[in-house]
């Protein structure tokens, strides 16, 4: 952004360009919209582009790893496309003859999208697909740490739009992001979709513009005495180590019933976990938190780097670090979100105590986000869902794979996870293209049916 122009005027020009582009596709058919969405997805996930994006994302952010970022592009972008194939977002999208209701989809307009540096590769693509699926334009404000990655992605998507005869300004990226520009984007757009830290989300909700934001993650996973411990350990490892725990859905803590505690720890060690002693735990804590804040130098880094900074000698082949904990709260920082390949381990007496511990942990950090459970008792899984204040409960799945949609579950693919009012959000769903449209309800008269008092009140009338 040039210094000679104010942030307000700079963003205003971008919004004006986006509005013109959005107006040009206001009358697009469903087929035209779907063609654009498919084309955008394909030109991102095809190997020559996905490889470049993943490489630059790691190089620029210095967070996570190539395999994780390439994997997210392949899974999440394709999954998002799979979910929206055949979905109606143009014109009449639903008719209910019995109720005389016709629903018509309309564009939101220009969407302002704030992006994190932890997932800079797939997040803008999915948001762009969701926006265009609803005939919207979108303007991106990336994290300064990953601005080059965002520019590369935006350029690919704009070239795709041009190739298919659509206005390139349906997708615009701020190439030199700043706090001022982000604030103006939130104030001037028609809808804000904010994925990032709590400060960003709070700013989005305070912008005066309708907004979808996400709450803090701090996923907790229960392992009960009925679980397949080998399977549980493997899936916990997958979730803990994927992209070096850049995901807000990465397992942060596990709560283990004492009768299987020792055996599970052995299985986790067999999966590459290193169990610290009390002295090593203190060293890891001092390395992870500096003046009460997570150390940016070791967030989303390999276990070896964390151990090196902490002064702990890891056994060869160890890919994540485990610390045993009993307390919860500010005096016990391992109970919070760590954004690192460090797993906190709690021992509890039984399933009831496990639920209490999960609520205690998420009550400290991560209310509304997610939790998981490894159990063979499906009734317990339901009870767990009833008694915890989270928007997602993953059963026998790697948490960070399952929360945002996976090929082996029915969760909608996304990288924007609403956490409900528990997490200070308006939505408790996975935010998808459905949240990027306005709906007009057309109501026609139907035959009047007035229920009797008996039908409405029943036995209440006679008590």
C-alpha positions as CSV (number, residue, x, y, z in Angstrom):
1,X,0.0,0.0,0.0
2,X,1.4,3.4,-1.0
3,X,2.1,5.8,1.8
4,X,0.5,8.7,-0.1
5,X,-3.0,7.2,0.2
6,X,-4.8,6.6,3.4
7,X,-5.9,3.1,4.4
8,X,-9.5,4.2,4.1
9,X,-9.2,5.4,0.6
10,X,-7.0,2.4,-0.4
11,X,-9.5,-0.1,0.8
12,X,-12.4,1.9,-0.7
13,X,-10.8,1.6,-4.1
14,X,-10.5,-2.2,-3.7
15,X,-14.1,-2.5,-2.5
16,X,-15.3,-0.4,-5.4
17,X,-13.5,-2.7,-7.9
18,X,-14.9,-5.8,-6.1
19,X,-18.5,-4.3,-6.3
20,X,-18.2,-3.8,-10.0
21,X,-17.0,-7.3,-10.5
22,X,-19.7,-8.7,-8.3
23,X,-22.4,-6.8,-10.2
24,X,-21.1,-8.4,-13.4
25,X,-21.9,-11.9,-12.1
26,X,-25.1,-11.1,-10.3
27,X,-27.1,-12.7,-13.1
28,X,-24.8,-15.7,-13.5
29,X,-26.5,-19.1,-13.7
30,X,-25.8,-21.9,-11.3
31,X,-23.9,-23.7,-14.1
32,X,-21.6,-20.6,-14.6
33,X,-21.0,-20.3,-10.9
34,X,-20.2,-23.9,-10.5
35,X,-17.8,-23.9,-13.5
36,X,-15.8,-21.1,-11.8
37,X,-15.6,-22.9,-8.5
38,X,-14.4,-26.1,-10.1
39,X,-11.8,-24.2,-12.2
40,X,-10.5,-22.4,-9.1
41,X,-10.2,-25.6,-7.2
42,X,-8.5,-27.5,-10.0
43,X,-5.9,-24.8,-10.7
44,X,-4.9,-24.7,-7.1
45,X,-4.7,-28.5,-6.4
46,X,-3.0,-29.6,-9.6
47,X,0.5,-30.7,-8.6
48,X,2.6,-27.9,-10.2
49,X,0.7,-25.2,-8.4
50,X,0.0,-27.0,-5.1
51,X,3.7,-27.8,-4.7
52,X,4.7,-24.2,-5.2
53,X,2.1,-22.9,-2.8
54,X,3.1,-25.5,-0.1
55,X,6.8,-24.7,-0.5
56,X,6.3,-21.0,-0.3
57,X,3.9,-21.2,2.7
58,X,6.5,-23.1,4.7
59,X,9.4,-20.9,3.6
60,X,7.6,-17.7,4.3
61,X,5.8,-18.6,7.5
62,X,8.4,-20.9,9.0
63,X,5.5,-22.8,10.5
64,X,4.5,-26.3,9.9
65,X,5.8,-28.5,7.1
66,X,5.5,-29.1,3.4
67,X,3.6,-32.4,3.7
68,X,1.0,-30.9,6.0
69,X,0.4,-27.9,3.7
70,X,0.3,-29.9,0.5
71,X,-2.0,-32.3,2.2
72,X,-4.4,-29.6,3.3
73,X,-4.6,-28.3,-0.3
74,X,-5.4,-31.7,-1.6
75,X,-7.9,-32.7,1.0
76,X,-9.6,-29.6,2.2
77,X,-10.0,-27.9,-1.2
78,X,-11.2,-31.0,-2.9
79,X,-13.5,-31.8,0.0
80,X,-15.0,-28.3,-0.1
81,X,-15.7,-28.7,-3.8
82,X,-17.2,-32.2,-3.1
83,X,-19.6,-30.7,-0.5
84,X,-20.8,-27.9,-2.8
85,X,-21.3,-30.0,-6.0
86,X,-24.9,-29.9,-7.0
87,X,-25.9,-27.5,-4.2
88,X,-28.2,-24.7,-5.2
89,X,-27.1,-21.2,-4.5
90,X,-28.6,-19.3,-7.4
91,X,-32.3,-18.4,-7.8
92,X,-34.9,-20.7,-6.3
93,X,-33.1,-23.1,-4.0
94,X,-36.0,-24.7,-2.2
95,X,-39.8,-25.1,-2.5
96,X,-42.2,-26.3,0.1
97,X,-45.6,-26.6,-1.4
98,X,-47.3,-27.6,1.8
99,X,-46.2,-24.5,3.6
100,X,-46.4,-22.3,0.5
101,X,-42.7,-21.3,0.9
102,X,-40.2,-20.6,-1.9
103,X,-36.6,-19.7,-1.0
104,X,-34.4,-17.6,-3.3
105,X,-30.7,-17.2,-2.8
106,X,-29.1,-13.8,-3.2
107,X,-25.4,-12.7,-3.0
108,X,-24.1,-11.1,0.1
109,X,-22.0,-8.7,-1.9
110,X,-18.3,-8.1,-1.1
111,X,-16.8,-10.3,1.6
112,X,-13.8,-9.2,3.6
113,X,-11.7,-12.1,4.6
114,X,-9.0,-12.1,7.2
115,X,-6.4,-14.9,7.0
116,X,-4.1,-16.6,9.5
117,X,-0.4,-17.3,9.0
118,X,-0.9,-20.8,10.3
119,X,-3.0,-22.0,7.4
120,X,-2.2,-19.6,4.6
121,X,-2.4,-22.2,1.9
122,X,-5.9,-23.6,1.8
123,X,-7.9,-21.0,3.8
124,X,-8.0,-18.3,1.0
125,X,-8.9,-20.9,-1.6
126,X,-11.8,-22.3,0.4
127,X,-13.1,-18.8,1.2
128,X,-12.9,-17.8,-2.4
129,X,-14.8,-20.9,-3.5
130,X,-17.5,-20.3,-0.9
131,X,-17.8,-16.6,-1.9
132,X,-18.1,-17.2,-5.6
133,X,-20.5,-20.1,-5.1
134,X,-22.9,-17.5,-3.8
135,X,-22.0,-14.9,-6.6
136,X,-20.0,-12.7,-4.3
137,X,-16.7,-11.0,-4.6
138,X,-14.0,-11.3,-1.9
139,X,-11.1,-9.2,-0.7
140,X,-8.3,-10.8,1.3
141,X,-6.3,-9.3,4.2
142,X,-3.5,-11.8,4.8
143,X,-1.2,-12.0,7.8
144,X,1.9,-10.0,7.0
145,X,4.0,-13.0,7.7
146,X,2.4,-14.9,4.7
147,X,1.6,-12.1,2.3
148,X,3.7,-13.6,-0.6
149,X,1.9,-16.9,-0.3
150,X,-1.5,-15.1,-0.5
151,X,-0.4,-13.1,-3.5
152,X,0.7,-16.3,-5.3
153,X,-2.7,-17.9,-4.6
154,X,-4.7,-14.9,-5.5
155,X,-2.8,-14.5,-8.8
156,X,-3.6,-18.1,-9.7
157,X,-7.2,-17.7,-8.9
158,X,-7.5,-14.4,-10.8
159,X,-5.8,-15.9,-13.8
160,X,-8.4,-18.7,-13.7
161,X,-11.3,-16.3,-13.5
162,X,-9.9,-14.4,-16.6
163,X,-9.5,-17.7,-18.5
164,X,-13.1,-18.5,-17.9
165,X,-14.4,-15.1,-18.9
166,X,-15.2,-13.8,-15.4
167,X,-14.0,-10.5,-13.9
168,X,-10.7,-10.9,-12.1
169,X,-11.7,-8.5,-9.4
170,X,-14.1,-11.1,-7.9
171,X,-10.9,-12.0,-6.0
172,X,-8.6,-9.3,-4.7
173,X,-5.7,-9.6,-2.3
174,X,-4.0,-6.8,-0.2
175,X,-0.4,-7.3,-1.1
176,X,1.0,-5.1,1.6
177,X,-1.2,-5.8,4.6
178,X,-1.5,-3.6,7.6
179,X,-3.6,-3.4,10.7
180,X,-5.2,-0.2,9.3
181,X,-6.1,-1.8,6.0
182,X,-7.6,-4.8,7.8
183,X,-9.7,-2.6,10.0
184,X,-10.9,-0.7,7.0
185,X,-11.7,-3.9,5.1
186,X,-13.8,-5.1,8.0
187,X,-15.6,-1.7,8.2
188,X,-16.3,-1.4,4.5
189,X,-17.2,-4.9,3.3
190,X,-20.7,-6.4,3.4
191,X,-19.6,-9.5,5.5
192,X,-16.5,-10.3,7.4
193,X,-15.1,-13.8,7.7
194,X,-12.2,-13.8,10.2
195,X,-10.0,-16.8,10.7
196,X,-7.1,-16.2,13.2
197,X,-6.3,-15.2,16.8
198,X,-8.8,-14.0,19.3
199,X,-7.8,-10.4,18.8
200,X,-8.6,-10.6,15.1
201,X,-12.0,-12.2,15.8
202,X,-12.9,-9.6,18.5
203,X,-12.0,-6.8,16.0
204,X,-14.2,-8.5,13.4
205,X,-17.2,-8.6,15.7
206,X,-16.5,-5.0,16.8
207,X,-16.3,-3.7,13.2
208,X,-20.0,-2.9,12.8
209,X,-20.2,-5.3,9.9
210,X,-21.9,-8.7,10.1
211,X,-19.1,-11.2,10.8
212,X,-18.3,-14.9,11.1
213,X,-15.4,-15.5,13.5
214,X,-13.9,-18.5,15.3
215,X,-13.2,-19.1,18.9
216,X,-9.9,-20.3,20.4
217,X,-9.0,-23.9,20.0
218,X,-7.9,-26.2,22.8
219,X,-9.0,-29.6,21.7
220,X,-9.2,-32.2,24.5
221,X,-9.6,-35.9,23.8
222,X,-10.8,-38.6,26.2
223,X,-9.6,-42.2,26.1
224,X,-11.8,-44.6,28.1
225,X,-11.2,-48.2,29.3
226,X,-13.1,-49.6,26.3
227,X,-10.9,-47.9,23.7
228,X,-8.7,-49.7,21.2
229,X,-5.5,-48.3,22.7
230,X,-3.3,-48.9,19.7
231,X,-5.7,-47.3,17.3
232,X,-6.2,-44.4,19.7
233,X,-2.5,-43.8,20.2
234,X,-2.0,-43.8,16.4
235,X,-4.7,-41.3,15.8
236,X,-3.6,-39.0,18.6
237,X,-0.2,-39.0,17.1
238,X,-1.5,-38.1,13.6
239,X,-3.5,-35.2,15.0
240,X,-0.7,-34.0,17.3
241,X,2.0,-34.0,14.6
242,X,0.1,-32.9,11.5
243,X,1.8,-29.8,10.0
244,X,3.6,-29.5,13.4
245,X,0.3,-28.6,15.1
246,X,-0.5,-25.4,13.2
247,X,-4.2,-26.4,13.4
248,X,-6.5,-25.1,16.1
249,X,-7.9,-28.6,16.1
250,X,-4.7,-30.4,17.0
251,X,-5.0,-32.5,20.1
252,X,-3.8,-30.3,23.0
253,X,-4.6,-32.6,25.9
254,X,-5.7,-36.1,26.4
255,X,-7.7,-37.3,29.5
256,X,-7.2,-41.0,30.1
257,X,-9.1,-43.3,32.4
258,X,-6.5,-44.7,35.0
259,X,-7.1,-48.4,34.2
260,X,-5.7,-48.0,30.7
261,X,-3.4,-45.0,31.4
262,X,0.0,-46.9,31.5
263,X,-0.8,-49.0,28.5
264,X,-1.9,-46.0,26.4
265,X,1.3,-44.1,27.3
266,X,3.3,-47.1,26.2
267,X,1.4,-47.1,22.9
268,X,2.0,-43.4,22.5
269,X,5.7,-43.8,23.1
270,X,5.6,-46.5,20.4
271,X,4.1,-43.9,18.1
272,X,6.9,-41.5,18.6
273,X,5.9,-39.8,21.8
274,X,8.6,-38.7,24.3
275,X,7.4,-38.7,27.9
276,X,9.2,-36.0,30.0
277,X,10.2,-36.3,33.6
278,X,9.4,-33.5,36.0
279,X,12.6,-31.6,35.4
280,X,12.2,-31.9,31.6
281,X,8.6,-30.7,31.9
282,X,9.8,-27.5,33.6
283,X,12.4,-26.9,30.9
284,X,9.8,-27.4,28.1
285,X,7.4,-25.0,29.9
286,X,10.1,-22.4,30.2
287,X,10.8,-22.8,26.5
288,X,7.2,-22.7,25.3
289,X,6.1,-19.7,27.3
290,X,8.0,-16.4,27.5
291,X,6.6,-13.8,29.8
292,X,3.3,-15.6,29.8
293,X,3.0,-15.8,26.0
294,X,3.7,-18.6,23.6
295,X,7.2,-18.4,22.2
296,X,6.9,-17.6,18.6
297,X,10.2,-19.2,17.8
298,X,9.0,-22.7,18.6
299,X,5.3,-22.6,17.6
300,X,4.6,-25.2,15.0
301,X,8.2,-26.5,14.9
302,X,9.5,-30.1,15.0
303,X,9.9,-31.8,18.3
304,X,13.7,-31.7,17.9
305,X,13.8,-27.9,17.8
306,X,11.5,-27.6,20.8
307,X,13.8,-30.0,22.7
308,X,16.9,-28.1,21.6
309,X,15.5,-24.8,22.8
310,X,14.4,-26.4,26.1
311,X,17.6,-28.2,26.7
312,X,16.0,-31.6,26.6
313,X,17.7,-34.5,24.9
314,X,15.1,-36.5,22.8
315,X,15.5,-40.1,22.0
316,X,16.0,-40.7,18.2
317,X,12.7,-41.0,16.3
318,X,10.6,-39.0,18.7
319,X,8.1,-36.7,16.9
320,X,6.1,-35.3,19.8
321,X,6.6,-34.5,23.5
322,X,4.3,-35.5,26.3
323,X,3.9,-33.9,29.7
324,X,1.9,-35.2,32.6
325,X,-0.4,-32.7,34.3
326,X,-3.2,-32.6,36.9
327,X,-4.0,-28.9,37.3
328,X,-5.9,-26.6,35.0
329,X,-5.8,-22.8,34.6
330,X,-3.3,-20.0,34.3
331,X,-1.0,-21.6,36.9
332,X,-0.9,-24.7,34.7
333,X,-0.1,-23.4,31.2
334,X,0.1,-26.9,29.7
335,X,-3.7,-27.0,30.1
336,X,-4.1,-24.4,27.4
337,X,-3.6,-24.2,23.7
338,X,0.1,-24.8,22.7
339,X,0.2,-24.8,18.9
340,X,3.2,-27.1,19.2
341,X,3.8,-30.8,19.1
342,X,3.5,-31.0,22.9
343,X,0.7,-33.1,24.3
344,X,-0.6,-32.7,27.8
345,X,-1.7,-36.0,29.5
346,X,-4.2,-36.2,32.4
347,X,-5.1,-39.3,34.4
348,X,-8.7,-39.6,35.8
349,X,-10.6,-42.3,37.8
350,X,-13.4,-42.9,35.4
351,X,-15.6,-41.6,32.5
352,X,-17.6,-39.2,34.7
353,X,-14.4,-37.6,36.0
354,X,-13.1,-37.5,32.4
355,X,-16.1,-35.4,31.3
356,X,-15.6,-33.1,34.3
357,X,-11.9,-32.6,33.4
358,X,-12.7,-31.8,29.8
359,X,-15.2,-29.2,30.9
360,X,-12.6,-27.7,33.3
361,X,-10.0,-27.6,30.6
362,X,-12.2,-26.1,27.9
363,X,-13.7,-23.8,30.5
364,X,-10.2,-22.3,30.9
365,X,-9.5,-22.2,27.1
366,X,-11.4,-23.4,24.1
367,X,-15.0,-23.4,25.2
368,X,-17.2,-24.2,22.2
369,X,-14.5,-25.4,19.9
370,X,-14.1,-29.2,20.0
371,X,-13.4,-32.3,21.9
372,X,-12.9,-36.0,21.0
373,X,-13.3,-39.4,22.5
374,X,-11.8,-42.9,21.9
375,X,-14.4,-45.4,23.1
376,X,-16.2,-48.4,21.8
377,X,-19.4,-47.4,23.7
378,X,-21.5,-45.3,21.4
379,X,-23.9,-44.3,24.2
380,X,-20.9,-42.8,26.0
381,X,-20.1,-40.8,22.9
382,X,-23.6,-39.3,22.9
383,X,-23.4,-38.6,26.6
384,X,-20.1,-36.9,26.1
385,X,-21.6,-34.7,23.5
386,X,-24.6,-33.8,25.7
387,X,-22.4,-32.9,28.7
388,X,-19.6,-30.9,27.1
389,X,-19.9,-27.3,25.8
390,X,-18.3,-27.8,22.4
391,X,-19.6,-27.6,18.8
392,X,-17.8,-30.7,17.6
393,X,-17.2,-34.1,19.1
394,X,-14.9,-36.4,17.1
395,X,-15.4,-40.1,17.9
396,X,-12.4,-42.4,17.3
397,X,-10.9,-39.9,14.8
398,X,-7.8,-37.7,14.7
399,X,-9.2,-34.5,16.0
400,X,-7.5,-32.1,13.5
401,X,-8.4,-34.3,10.5
402,X,-12.1,-34.7,11.5
403,X,-13.2,-31.3,12.8
404,X,-12.8,-29.5,9.5
405,X,-14.1,-32.4,7.4
406,X,-12.5,-35.6,6.3
407,X,-13.2,-38.3,3.7
408,X,-14.2,-40.7,6.4
409,X,-16.7,-38.5,8.3
410,X,-19.7,-36.3,7.5
411,X,-18.4,-33.0,8.8
412,X,-18.6,-30.2,6.2
413,X,-15.1,-29.4,4.8
414,X,-13.9,-25.9,5.9
415,X,-11.1,-24.2,7.7
416,X,-13.4,-21.8,9.6
417,X,-14.9,-23.5,12.7
418,X,-17.7,-21.6,14.4
419,X,-17.7,-22.1,18.2
420,X,-21.2,-20.9,19.1
421,X,-22.0,-18.4,21.8
422,X,-19.7,-20.4,24.1
423,X,-16.7,-19.2,22.0
424,X,-18.1,-15.8,21.4
425,X,-19.3,-16.7,17.8
426,X,-22.6,-16.3,16.1
427,X,-22.3,-19.8,14.4
428,X,-21.6,-23.2,16.0
429,X,-21.3,-24.8,12.6
430,X,-18.5,-25.4,10.2
431,X,-18.7,-22.2,8.1
432,X,-19.3,-23.1,4.4
433,X,-20.8,-21.6,1.3
434,X,-24.2,-21.7,3.0
435,X,-23.1,-18.9,5.2
436,X,-22.2,-16.7,2.2
437,X,-25.7,-16.1,0.8
438,X,-28.8,-14.2,1.8
439,X,-32.1,-16.0,1.4
440,X,-35.4,-14.4,0.4
441,X,-38.5,-16.3,1.6
442,X,-41.5,-16.0,-0.7
443,X,-44.7,-16.9,1.1
444,X,-47.9,-17.9,-0.8
445,X,-51.3,-18.3,0.9
446,X,-52.2,-21.9,1.9
447,X,-55.4,-23.4,3.2
448,X,-56.0,-22.1,6.7
449,X,-55.6,-24.6,9.5
450,X,-56.2,-23.4,13.0
451,X,-55.3,-25.9,15.7
452,X,-57.7,-26.5,18.6
453,X,-56.7,-25.7,22.2
454,X,-56.7,-29.4,22.9
455,X,-54.1,-29.9,20.1
456,X,-51.9,-27.1,21.4
457,X,-52.2,-27.5,25.2
458,X,-53.3,-31.1,25.8
459,X,-53.4,-32.1,29.4
460,X,-52.0,-28.8,30.6
461,X,-55.6,-27.4,30.3
462,X,-56.9,-29.7,33.0
463,X,-54.2,-29.3,35.7
